[in-house]
Amino acid sequence: RMACAAKRRADAAERAGHLCATWRLEARAHAIEGDLDAALDALTAAVAAADALGDALALAQGLNSMAVVHLKSGRLLEAEALYGCASDAAGRAG
């Protein structure tokens, strides 16, 4: 039973990780189309999911992507802060 429960948790985490990647891809498409608000909405969901999962790498990727969107929209201070957070998360990811 414990092995089955562990397998279900691992499968759920993998699905959630795929969902984070899907949100990041959606955000990229919105950014390419110039809809930066929609891109940030998708990235906010991705970052929240990665944080809830404790997935430091997905968190770093999401935060970095958010920084890029802020940079594109001219919000330099927000971009700088997000780059710092992404760097910290990447350091935790190894």
Protein Blocks (a to p, Z undefined) as FASTA:
>chain_A
ZZmmmmmmmmmmmmmmmmmmmmmmmmmmmmmnopaklmmmmmmmmmmmmmmnopaklmmm
mmmmmmmmmmmnopaklmmmmmmmmmmmmmmnZZ
